[in-house]
Amino acid sequence: MSSDENEDTTTYRVVVNHEEQYSIWPIYLENPPGWRDTGKAGAKTECLEYVKEVWTDMRPLSLRKKMEEA
């Protein structure tokens, strides 16, 4: 099997949930329940790089809010 056959040619979209947690999802599939588009789509590496840039605080939104109250 050549490396071309193993290459991931899927186009992905970056999705985010209500807790502001990010993931990537194949563009040809409907978003999973509770997840919405961020507007970013492309190759897997491109989407993962975007997630790395924007998701700087891995704590769920609800935890961040609780910690701010304390």
mmCIF file of the N, C-alpha and C atoms, coordinates in Angstrom:
data_MODEL
# 
_entry.id   MODEL 
# 
loop_
_atom_site.group_PDB 
_atom_site.id 
_atom_site.type_symbol 
_atom_site.label_atom_id 
_atom_site.label_alt_id 
_atom_site.label_comp_id 
_atom_site.label_asym_id 
_atom_site.label_entity_id 
_atom_site.label_seq_id 
_atom_site.pdbx_PDB_ins_code 
_atom_site.Cartn_x 
_atom_site.Cartn_y 
_atom_site.Cartn_z 
_atom_site.occupancy 
_atom_site.B_iso_or_equiv 
_atom_site.pdbx_formal_charge 
_atom_site.auth_seq_id 
_atom_site.auth_comp_id 
_atom_site.auth_asym_id 
_atom_site.auth_atom_id 
_atom_site.pdbx_PDB_model_num 
ATOM 1   N N  . MET A 1 1  ? 0.843   -1.171 0.000  1.00 0.00 ? 1  MET A N  1 
ATOM 2   C CA . MET A 1 1  ? 0.000   0.000  0.000  1.00 0.00 ? 1  MET A CA 1 
ATOM 3   C C  . MET A 1 1  ? 0.895   1.243  0.000  1.00 0.00 ? 1  MET A C  1 
ATOM 4   N N  . SER A 1 2  ? 0.637   2.180  -0.891 1.00 0.00 ? 2  SER A N  1 
ATOM 5   C CA . SER A 1 2  ? 1.447   3.390  -0.970 1.00 0.00 ? 2  SER A CA 1 
ATOM 6   C C  . SER A 1 2  ? 0.999   4.398  0.078  1.00 0.00 ? 2  SER A C  1 
ATOM 7   N N  . SER A 1 3  ? 1.843   5.394  0.315  1.00 0.00 ? 3  SER A N  1 
ATOM 8   C CA . SER A 1 3  ? 1.495   6.414  1.299  1.00 0.00 ? 3  SER A CA 1 
ATOM 9   C C  . SER A 1 3  ? 0.299   7.235  0.834  1.00 0.00 ? 3  SER A C  1 
ATOM 10  N N  . ASP A 1 4  ? 0.102   7.368  -0.489 1.00 0.00 ? 4  ASP A N  1 
ATOM 11  C CA . ASP A 1 4  ? -1.058  8.086  -1.014 1.00 0.00 ? 4  ASP A CA 1 
ATOM 12  C C  . ASP A 1 4  ? -2.360  7.405  -0.608 1.00 0.00 ? 4  ASP A C  1 
ATOM 13  N N  . GLU A 1 5  ? -2.357  6.086  -0.568 1.00 0.00 ? 5  GLU A N  1 
ATOM 14  C CA . GLU A 1 5  ? -3.550  5.333  -0.195 1.00 0.00 ? 5  GLU A CA 1 
ATOM 15  C C  . GLU A 1 5  ? -3.888  5.519  1.281  1.00 0.00 ? 5  GLU A C  1 
ATOM 16  N N  . ASN A 1 6  ? -2.892  5.828  2.098  1.00 0.00 ? 6  ASN A N  1 
ATOM 17  C CA . ASN A 1 6  ? -3.106  6.029  3.527  1.00 0.00 ? 6  ASN A CA 1 
ATOM 18  C C  . ASN A 1 6  ? -3.405  7.483  3.879  1.00 0.00 ? 6  ASN A C  1 
ATOM 19  N N  . GLU A 1 7  ? -3.243  8.375  2.912  1.00 0.00 ? 7  GLU A N  1 
ATOM 20  C CA . GLU A 1 7  ? -3.434  9.799  3.173  1.00 0.00 ? 7  GLU A CA 1 
ATOM 21  C C  . GLU A 1 7  ? -4.899  10.104 3.472  1.00 0.00 ? 7  GLU A C  1 
ATOM 22  N N  . ASP A 1 8  ? -5.125  10.880 4.512  1.00 0.00 ? 8  ASP A N  1 
ATOM 23  C CA . ASP A 1 8  ? -6.479  11.284 4.899  1.00 0.00 ? 8  ASP A CA 1 
ATOM 24  C C  . ASP A 1 8  ? -6.881  12.465 4.033  1.00 0.00 ? 8  ASP A C  1 
ATOM 25  N N  . THR A 1 9  ? -7.802  12.244 3.130  1.00 0.00 ? 9  THR A N  1 
ATOM 26  C CA . THR A 1 9  ? -8.262  13.304 2.234  1.00 0.00 ? 9  THR A CA 1 
ATOM 27  C C  . THR A 1 9  ? -9.605  13.883 2.685  1.00 0.00 ? 9  THR A C  1 
ATOM 28  N N  . THR A 1 10 ? -10.051 13.485 3.849  1.00 0.00 ? 10 THR A N  1 
ATOM 29  C CA . THR A 1 10 ? -11.319 13.969 4.388  1.00 0.00 ? 10 THR A CA 1 
ATOM 30  C C  . THR A 1 10 ? -11.229 15.460 4.696  1.00 0.00 ? 10 THR A C  1 
ATOM 31  N N  . THR A 1 11 ? -12.281 16.186 4.395  1.00 0.00 ? 11 THR A N  1 
ATOM 32  C CA . THR A 1 11 ? -12.383 17.577 4.824  1.00 0.00 ? 11 THR A CA 1 
ATOM 33  C C  . THR A 1 11 ? -13.143 17.583 6.150  1.00 0.00 ? 11 THR A C  1 
ATOM 34  N N  . TYR A 1 12 ? -12.583 18.305 7.104  1.00 0.00 ? 12 TYR A N  1 
ATOM 35  C CA . TYR A 1 12 ? -13.159 18.370 8.442  1.00 0.00 ? 12 TYR A CA 1 
ATOM 36  C C  . TYR A 1 12 ? -13.670 19.779 8.722  1.00 0.00 ? 12 TYR A C  1 
ATOM 37  N N  . ARG A 1 13 ? -14.536 19.873 9.722  1.00 0.00 ? 13 ARG A N  1 
ATOM 38  C CA . ARG A 1 13 ? -14.956 21.172 10.248 1.00 0.00 ? 13 ARG A CA 1 
ATOM 39  C C  . ARG A 1 13 ? -14.635 21.180 11.734 1.00 0.00 ? 13 ARG A C  1 
ATOM 40  N N  . VAL A 1 14 ? -14.393 22.360 12.258 1.00 0.00 ? 14 VAL A N  1 
ATOM 41  C CA . VAL A 1 14 ? -14.184 22.507 13.697 1.00 0.00 ? 14 VAL A CA 1 
ATOM 42  C C  . VAL A 1 14 ? -15.545 22.791 14.312 1.00 0.00 ? 14 VAL A C  1 
ATOM 43  N N  . VAL A 1 15 ? -15.855 22.050 15.358 1.00 0.00 ? 15 VAL A N  1 
ATOM 44  C CA . VAL A 1 15 ? -17.127 22.210 16.065 1.00 0.00 ? 15 VAL A CA 1 
ATOM 45  C C  . VAL A 1 15 ? -16.843 22.523 17.526 1.00 0.00 ? 15 VAL A C  1 
ATOM 46  N N  . VAL A 1 16 ? -17.830 23.136 18.172 1.00 0.00 ? 16 VAL A N  1 
ATOM 47  C CA . VAL A 1 16 ? -17.702 23.507 19.579 1.00 0.00 ? 16 VAL A CA 1 
ATOM 48  C C  . VAL A 1 16 ? -19.027 23.208 20.267 1.00 0.00 ? 16 VAL A C  1 
ATOM 49  N N  . ASN A 1 17 ? -18.951 22.827 21.550 1.00 0.00 ? 17 ASN A N  1 
ATOM 50  C CA . ASN A 1 17 ? -20.185 22.540 22.287 1.00 0.00 ? 17 ASN A CA 1 
ATOM 51  C C  . ASN A 1 17 ? -20.496 23.655 23.280 1.00 0.00 ? 17 ASN A C  1 
ATOM 52  N N  . HIS A 1 18 ? -21.546 23.485 24.063 1.00 0.00 ? 18 HIS A N  1 
ATOM 53  C CA . HIS A 1 18 ? -21.982 24.517 25.006 1.00 0.00 ? 18 HIS A CA 1 
ATOM 54  C C  . HIS A 1 18 ? -20.971 24.770 26.124 1.00 0.00 ? 18 HIS A C  1 
ATOM 55  N N  . GLU A 1 19 ? -20.058 23.862 26.327 1.00 0.00 ? 19 GLU A N  1 
ATOM 56  C CA . GLU A 1 19 ? -19.013 24.020 27.345 1.00 0.00 ? 19 GLU A CA 1 
ATOM 57  C C  . GLU A 1 19 ? -17.739 24.633 26.754 1.00 0.00 ? 19 GLU A C  1 
ATOM 58  N N  . GLU A 1 20 ? -17.829 25.070 25.482 1.00 0.00 ? 20 GLU A N  1 
ATOM 59  C CA . GLU A 1 20 ? -16.704 25.651 24.753 1.00 0.00 ? 20 GLU A CA 1 
ATOM 60  C C  . GLU A 1 20 ? -15.537 24.676 24.622 1.00 0.00 ? 20 GLU A C  1 
ATOM 61  N N  . GLN A 1 21 ? -15.875 23.409 24.407 1.00 0.00 ? 21 GLN A N  1 
ATOM 62  C CA . GLN A 1 21 ? -14.894 22.369 24.118 1.00 0.00 ? 21 GLN A CA 1 
ATOM 63  C C  . GLN A 1 21 ? -14.908 22.157 22.613 1.00 0.00 ? 21 GLN A C  1 
ATOM 64  N N  . TYR A 1 22 ? -13.738 22.019 22.014 1.00 0.00 ? 22 TYR A N  1 
ATOM 65  C CA . TYR A 1 22 ? -13.606 21.937 20.569 1.00 0.00 ? 22 TYR A CA 1 
ATOM 66  C C  . TYR A 1 22 ? -13.299 20.520 20.106 1.00 0.00 ? 22 TYR A C  1 
ATOM 67  N N  . SER A 1 23 ? -13.694 20.241 18.874 1.00 0.00 ? 23 SER A N  1 
ATOM 68  C CA . SER A 1 23 ? -13.389 18.966 18.236 1.00 0.00 ? 23 SER A CA 1 
ATOM 69  C C  . SER A 1 23 ? -13.416 19.183 16.725 1.00 0.00 ? 23 SER A C  1 
ATOM 70  N N  . ILE A 1 24 ? -12.996 18.176 15.993 1.00 0.00 ? 24 ILE A N  1 
ATOM 71  C CA . ILE A 1 24 ? -13.142 18.213 14.541 1.00 0.00 ? 24 ILE A CA 1 
ATOM 72  C C  . ILE A 1 24 ? -14.100 17.112 14.132 1.00 0.00 ? 24 ILE A C  1 
ATOM 73  N N  . TRP A 1 25 ? -14.796 17.343 13.020 1.00 0.00 ? 25 TRP A N  1 
ATOM 74  C CA . TRP A 1 25 ? -15.832 16.426 12.579 1.00 0.00 ? 25 TRP A CA 1 
ATOM 75  C C  . TRP A 1 25 ? -15.827 16.391 11.060 1.00 0.00 ? 25 TRP A C  1 
ATOM 76  N N  . PRO A 1 26 ? -15.952 15.209 10.462 1.00 0.00 ? 26 PRO A N  1 
ATOM 77  C CA . PRO A 1 26 ? -15.984 15.146 8.994  1.00 0.00 ? 26 PRO A CA 1 
ATOM 78  C C  . PRO A 1 26 ? -17.112 16.021 8.438  1.00 0.00 ? 26 PRO A C  1 
ATOM 79  N N  . ILE A 1 27 ? -16.810 16.780 7.412  1.00 0.00 ? 27 ILE A N  1 
ATOM 80  C CA . ILE A 1 27 ? -17.765 17.742 6.871  1.00 0.00 ? 27 ILE A CA 1 
ATOM 81  C C  . ILE A 1 27 ? -18.982 17.060 6.240  1.00 0.00 ? 27 ILE A C  1 
ATOM 82  N N  . TYR A 1 28 ? -18.820 15.814 5.801  1.00 0.00 ? 28 TYR A N  1 
ATOM 83  C CA . TYR A 1 28 ? -19.930 15.120 5.146  1.00 0.00 ? 28 TYR A CA 1 
ATOM 84  C C  . TYR A 1 28 ? -20.938 14.536 6.143  1.00 0.00 ? 28 TYR A C  1 
ATOM 85  N N  . LEU A 1 29 ? -20.620 14.588 7.426  1.00 0.00 ? 29 LEU A N  1 
ATOM 86  C CA . LEU A 1 29 ? -21.547 14.099 8.457  1.00 0.00 ? 29 LEU A CA 1 
ATOM 87  C C  . LEU A 1 29 ? -22.242 15.275 9.130  1.00 0.00 ? 29 LEU A C  1 
ATOM 88  N N  . GLU A 1 30 ? -23.455 15.039 9.600  1.00 0.00 ? 30 GLU A N  1 
ATOM 89  C CA . GLU A 1 30 ? -24.166 16.034 10.389 1.00 0.00 ? 30 GLU A CA 1 
ATOM 90  C C  . GLU A 1 30 ? -23.435 16.209 11.715 1.00 0.00 ? 30 GLU A C  1 
ATOM 91  N N  . ASN A 1 31 ? -23.446 17.432 12.236 1.00 0.00 ? 31 ASN A N  1 
ATOM 92  C CA . ASN A 1 31 ? -22.799 17.655 13.538 1.00 0.00 ? 31 ASN A CA 1 
ATOM 93  C C  . ASN A 1 31 ? -23.444 16.765 14.589 1.00 0.00 ? 31 ASN A C  1 
ATOM 94  N N  . PRO A 1 32 ? -22.643 16.298 15.548 1.00 0.00 ? 32 PRO A N  1 
ATOM 95  C CA . PRO A 1 32 ? -23.228 15.533 16.645 1.00 0.00 ? 32 PRO A CA 1 
ATOM 96  C C  . PRO A 1 32 ? -24.168 16.434 17.448 1.00 0.00 ? 32 PRO A C  1 
ATOM 97  N N  . PRO A 1 33 ? -25.168 15.864 18.092 1.00 0.00 ? 33 PRO A N  1 
ATOM 98  C CA . PRO A 1 33 ? -26.087 16.670 18.901 1.00 0.00 ? 33 PRO A CA 1 
ATOM 99  C C  . PRO A 1 33 ? -25.328 17.510 19.932 1.00 0.00 ? 33 PRO A C  1 
ATOM 100 N N  . GLY A 1 34 ? -25.682 18.790 20.024 1.00 0.00 ? 34 GLY A N  1 
ATOM 101 C CA . GLY A 1 34 ? -25.067 19.671 20.993 1.00 0.00 ? 34 GLY A CA 1 
ATOM 102 C C  . GLY A 1 34 ? -23.810 20.375 20.505 1.00 0.00 ? 34 GLY A C  1 
ATOM 103 N N  . TRP A 1 35 ? -23.399 20.109 19.283 1.00 0.00 ? 35 TRP A N  1 
ATOM 104 C CA . TRP A 1 35 ? -22.196 20.728 18.723 1.00 0.00 ? 35 TRP A CA 1 
ATOM 105 C C  . TRP A 1 35 ? -22.590 21.630 17.567 1.00 0.00 ? 35 TRP A C  1 
ATOM 106 N N  . ARG A 1 36 ? -21.890 22.790 17.445 1.00 0.00 ? 36 ARG A N  1 
ATOM 107 C CA . ARG A 1 36 ? -22.166 23.728 16.356 1.00 0.00 ? 36 ARG A CA 1 
ATOM 108 C C  . ARG A 1 36 ? -20.873 24.072 15.627 1.00 0.00 ? 36 ARG A C  1 
ATOM 109 N N  . ASP A 1 37 ? -21.032 24.514 14.393 1.00 0.00 ? 37 ASP A N  1 
ATOM 110 C CA . ASP A 1 37 ? -19.874 24.899 13.576 1.00 0.00 ? 37 ASP A CA 1 
ATOM 111 C C  . ASP A 1 37 ? -19.221 26.168 14.118 1.00 0.00 ? 37 ASP A C  1 
ATOM 112 N N  . THR A 1 38 ? -17.912 26.236 13.942 1.00 0.00 ? 38 THR A N  1 
ATOM 113 C CA . THR A 1 38 ? -17.182 27.460 14.268 1.00 0.00 ? 38 THR A CA 1 
ATOM 114 C C  . THR A 1 38 ? -16.926 28.292 13.013 1.00 0.00 ? 38 THR A C  1 
ATOM 115 N N  . GLY A 1 39 ? -17.142 27.678 11.860 1.00 0.00 ? 39 GLY A N  1 
ATOM 116 C CA . GLY A 1 39 ? -16.858 28.358 10.599 1.00 0.00 ? 39 GLY A CA 1 
ATOM 117 C C  . GLY A 1 39 ? -15.524 27.972 10.001 1.00 0.00 ? 39 GLY A C  1 
ATOM 118 N N  . LYS A 1 40 ? -14.766 27.141 10.691 1.00 0.00 ? 40 LYS A N  1 
ATOM 119 C CA . LYS A 1 40 ? -13.462 26.698 10.198 1.00 0.00 ? 40 LYS A CA 1 
ATOM 120 C C  . LYS A 1 40 ? -13.592 25.301 9.620  1.00 0.00 ? 40 LYS A C  1 
ATOM 121 N N  . ALA A 1 41 ? -13.093 25.099 8.406  1.00 0.00 ? 41 ALA A N  1 
ATOM 122 C CA . ALA A 1 41 ? -13.096 23.782 7.772  1.00 0.00 ? 41 ALA A CA 1 
ATOM 123 C C  . ALA A 1 41 ? -11.835 23.650 6.941  1.00 0.00 ? 41 ALA A C  1 
ATOM 124 N N  . GLY A 1 42 ? -11.409 22.417 6.721  1.00 0.00 ? 42 GLY A N  1 
ATOM 125 C CA . GLY A 1 42 ? -10.225 22.170 5.907  1.00 0.00 ? 42 GLY A CA 1 
ATOM 126 C C  . GLY A 1 42 ? -9.653  20.799 6.188  1.00 0.00 ? 42 GLY A C  1 
ATOM 127 N N  . ALA A 1 43 ? -8.373  20.649 5.883  1.00 0.00 ? 43 ALA A N  1 
ATOM 128 C CA . ALA A 1 43 ? -7.667  19.394 6.137  1.00 0.00 ? 43 ALA A CA 1 
ATOM 129 C C  . ALA A 1 43 ? -7.559  19.164 7.645  1.00 0.00 ? 43 ALA A C  1 
ATOM 130 N N  . LYS A 1 44 ? -7.366  17.921 8.024  1.00 0.00 ? 44 LYS A N  1 
ATOM 131 C CA . LYS A 1 44 ? -7.294  17.555 9.437  1.00 0.00 ? 44 LYS A CA 1 
ATOM 132 C C  . LYS A 1 44 ? -6.233  18.365 10.175 1.00 0.00 ? 44 LYS A C  1 
ATOM 133 N N  . THR A 1 45 ? -5.042  18.458 9.619  1.00 0.00 ? 45 THR A N  1 
ATOM 134 C CA . THR A 1 45 ? -3.959  19.180 10.293 1.00 0.00 ? 45 THR A CA 1 
ATOM 135 C C  . THR A 1 45 ? -4.288  20.661 10.436 1.00 0.00 ? 45 THR A C  1 
ATOM 136 N N  . GLU A 1 46 ? -4.911  21.236 9.429  1.00 0.00 ? 46 GLU A N  1 
ATOM 137 C CA . GLU A 1 46 ? -5.306  22.648 9.470  1.00 0.00 ? 46 GLU A CA 1 
ATOM 138 C C  . GLU A 1 46 ? -6.340  22.889 10.575 1.00 0.00 ? 46 GLU A C  1 
ATOM 139 N N  . CYS A 1 47 ? -7.318  22.004 10.666 1.00 0.00 ? 47 CYS A N  1 
ATOM 140 C CA . CYS A 1 47 ? -8.355  22.139 11.703 1.00 0.00 ? 47 CYS A CA 1 
ATOM 141 C C  . CYS A 1 47 ? -7.777  21.938 13.093 1.00 0.00 ? 47 CYS A C  1 
ATOM 142 N N  . LEU A 1 48 ? -6.897  20.963 13.250 1.00 0.00 ? 48 LEU A N  1 
ATOM 143 C CA . LEU A 1 48 ? -6.282  20.723 14.558 1.00 0.00 ? 48 LEU A CA 1 
ATOM 144 C C  . LEU A 1 48 ? -5.411  21.899 14.979 1.00 0.00 ? 48 LEU A C  1 
ATOM 145 N N  . GLU A 1 49 ? -4.741  22.529 14.036 1.00 0.00 ? 49 GLU A N  1 
ATOM 146 C CA . GLU A 1 49 ? -3.935  23.711 14.342 1.00 0.00 ? 49 GLU A CA 1 
ATOM 147 C C  . GLU A 1 49 ? -4.830  24.861 14.804 1.00 0.00 ? 49 GLU A C  1 
ATOM 148 N N  . TYR A 1 50 ? -5.975  25.014 14.160 1.00 0.00 ? 50 TYR A N  1 
ATOM 149 C CA . TYR A 1 50 ? -6.939  26.041 14.566 1.00 0.00 ? 50 TYR A CA 1 
ATOM 150 C C  . TYR A 1 50 ? -7.428  25.790 15.993 1.00 0.00 ? 50 TYR A C  1 
ATOM 151 N N  . VAL A 1 51 ? -7.771  24.546 16.295 1.00 0.00 ? 51 VAL A N  1 
ATOM 152 C CA . VAL A 1 51 ? -8.229  24.188 17.645 1.00 0.00 ? 51 VAL A CA 1 
ATOM 153 C C  . VAL A 1 51 ? -7.136  24.522 18.663 1.00 0.00 ? 51 VAL A C  1 
ATOM 154 N N  . LYS A 1 52 ? -5.911  24.204 18.334 1.00 0.00 ? 52 LYS A N  1 
ATOM 155 C CA . LYS A 1 52 ? -4.784  24.482 19.228 1.00 0.00 ? 52 LYS A CA 1 
ATOM 156 C C  . LYS A 1 52 ? -4.657  25.984 19.505 1.00 0.00 ? 52 LYS A C  1 
ATOM 157 N N  . GLU A 1 53 ? -4.931  26.810 18.497 1.00 0.00 ? 53 GLU A N  1 
ATOM 158 C CA . GLU A 1 53 ? -4.836  28.263 18.646 1.00 0.00 ? 53 GLU A CA 1 
ATOM 159 C C  . GLU A 1 53 ? -5.969  28.840 19.494 1.00 0.00 ? 53 GLU A C  1 
ATOM 160 N N  . VAL A 1 54 ? -7.191  28.343 19.288 1.00 0.00 ? 54 VAL A N  1 
ATOM 161 C CA . VAL A 1 54 ? -8.350  28.974 19.940 1.00 0.00 ? 54 VAL A CA 1 
ATOM 162 C C  . VAL A 1 54 ? -8.744  28.339 21.269 1.00 0.00 ? 54 VAL A C  1 
ATOM 163 N N  . TRP A 1 55 ? -8.428  27.070 21.469 1.00 0.00 ? 55 TRP A N  1 
ATOM 164 C CA . TRP A 1 55 ? -8.829  26.393 22.698 1.00 0.00 ? 55 TRP A CA 1 
ATOM 165 C C  . TRP A 1 55 ? -7.667  26.425 23.677 1.00 0.00 ? 55 TRP A C  1 
ATOM 166 N N  . THR A 1 56 ? -7.494  27.579 24.317 1.00 0.00 ? 56 THR A N  1 
ATOM 167 C CA . THR A 1 56 ? -6.333  27.777 25.182 1.00 0.00 ? 56 THR A CA 1 
ATOM 168 C C  . THR A 1 56 ? -6.591  27.383 26.626 1.00 0.00 ? 56 THR A C  1 
ATOM 169 N N  . ASP A 1 57 ? -7.853  27.268 27.012 1.00 0.00 ? 57 ASP A N  1 
ATOM 170 C CA . ASP A 1 57 ? -8.212  26.871 28.371 1.00 0.00 ? 57 ASP A CA 1 
ATOM 171 C C  . ASP A 1 57 ? -9.068  25.618 28.269 1.00 0.00 ? 57 ASP A C  1 
ATOM 172 N N  . MET A 1 58 ? -8.506  24.498 28.647 1.00 0.00 ? 58 MET A N  1 
ATOM 173 C CA . MET A 1 58 ? -9.179  23.210 28.463 1.00 0.00 ? 58 MET A CA 1 
ATOM 174 C C  . MET A 1 58 ? -10.317 22.969 29.459 1.00 0.00 ? 58 MET A C  1 
ATOM 175 N N  . ARG A 1 59 ? -10.436 23.830 30.457 1.00 0.00 ? 59 ARG A N  1 
ATOM 176 C CA . ARG A 1 59 ? -11.501 23.631 31.437 1.00 0.00 ? 59 ARG A CA 1 
ATOM 177 C C  . ARG A 1 59 ? -12.858 23.917 30.800 1.00 0.00 ? 59 ARG A C  1 
ATOM 178 N N  . PRO A 1 60 ? -13.871 23.098 31.090 1.00 0.00 ? 60 PRO A N  1 
ATOM 179 C CA . PRO A 1 60 ? -15.216 23.381 30.589 1.00 0.00 ? 60 PRO A CA 1 
ATOM 180 C C  . PRO A 1 60 ? -15.697 24.744 31.082 1.00 0.00 ? 60 PRO A C  1 
ATOM 181 N N  . LEU A 1 61 ? -16.550 25.389 30.314 1.00 0.00 ? 61 LEU A N  1 
ATOM 182 C CA . LEU A 1 61 ? -17.073 26.704 30.649 1.00 0.00 ? 61 LEU A CA 1 
ATOM 183 C C  . LEU A 1 61 ? -17.713 26.725 32.031 1.00 0.00 ? 61 LEU A C  1 
ATOM 184 N N  . SER A 1 62 ? -18.489 25.702 32.370 1.00 0.00 ? 62 SER A N  1 
ATOM 185 C CA . SER A 1 62 ? -19.157 25.674 33.670 1.00 0.00 ? 62 SER A CA 1 
ATOM 186 C C  . SER A 1 62 ? -18.147 25.677 34.819 1.00 0.00 ? 62 SER A C  1 
ATOM 187 N N  . LEU A 1 63 ? -17.036 24.985 34.676 1.00 0.00 ? 63 LEU A N  1 
ATOM 188 C CA . LEU A 1 63 ? -15.999 24.971 35.704 1.00 0.00 ? 63 LEU A CA 1 
ATOM 189 C C  . LEU A 1 63 ? -15.323 26.339 35.807 1.00 0.00 ? 63 LEU A C  1 
ATOM 190 N N  . ARG A 1 64 ? -15.026 26.950 34.660 1.00 0.00 ? 64 ARG A N  1 
ATOM 191 C CA . ARG A 1 64 ? -14.400 28.279 34.677 1.00 0.00 ? 64 ARG A CA 1 
ATOM 192 C C  . ARG A 1 64 ? -15.296 29.285 35.397 1.00 0.00 ? 64 ARG A C  1 
ATOM 193 N N  . LYS A 1 65 ? -16.609 29.222 35.125 1.00 0.00 ? 65 LYS A N  1 
ATOM 194 C CA . LYS A 1 65 ? -17.547 30.138 35.780 1.00 0.00 ? 65 LYS A CA 1 
ATOM 195 C C  . LYS A 1 65 ? -17.591 29.905 37.285 1.00 0.00 ? 65 LYS A C  1 
ATOM 196 N N  . LYS A 1 66 ? -17.615 28.631 37.703 1.00 0.00 ? 66 LYS A N  1 
ATOM 197 C CA . LYS A 1 66 ? -17.631 28.302 39.148 1.00 0.00 ? 66 LYS A CA 1 
ATOM 198 C C  . LYS A 1 66 ? -16.370 28.822 39.833 1.00 0.00 ? 66 LYS A C  1 
ATOM 199 N N  . MET A 1 67 ? -15.242 28.664 39.167 1.00 0.00 ? 67 MET A N  1 
ATOM 200 C CA . MET A 1 67 ? -13.973 29.096 39.758 1.00 0.00 ? 67 MET A CA 1 
ATOM 201 C C  . MET A 1 67 ? -13.926 30.624 39.852 1.00 0.00 ? 67 MET A C  1 
ATOM 202 N N  . GLU A 1 68 ? -14.540 31.330 38.914 1.00 0.00 ? 68 GLU A N  1 
ATOM 203 C CA . GLU A 1 68 ? -14.586 32.795 38.966 1.00 0.00 ? 68 GLU A CA 1 
ATOM 204 C C  . GLU A 1 68 ? -15.450 33.273 40.122 1.00 0.00 ? 68 GLU A C  1 
ATOM 205 N N  . GLU A 1 69 ? -16.497 32.509 40.445 1.00 0.00 ? 69 GLU A N  1 
ATOM 206 C CA . GLU A 1 69 ? -17.384 32.869 41.555 1.00 0.00 ? 69 GLU A CA 1 
ATOM 207 C C  . GLU A 1 69 ? -16.705 32.709 42.910 1.00 0.00 ? 69 GLU A C  1 
ATOM 208 N N  . ALA A 1 70 ? -15.796 31.759 42.976 1.00 0.00 ? 70 ALA A N  1 
ATOM 209 C CA . ALA A 1 70 ? -15.130 31.459 44.263 1.00 0.00 ? 70 ALA A CA 1 
ATOM 210 C C  . ALA A 1 70 ? -14.100 32.500 44.657 1.00 0.00 ? 70 ALA A C  1 
# 
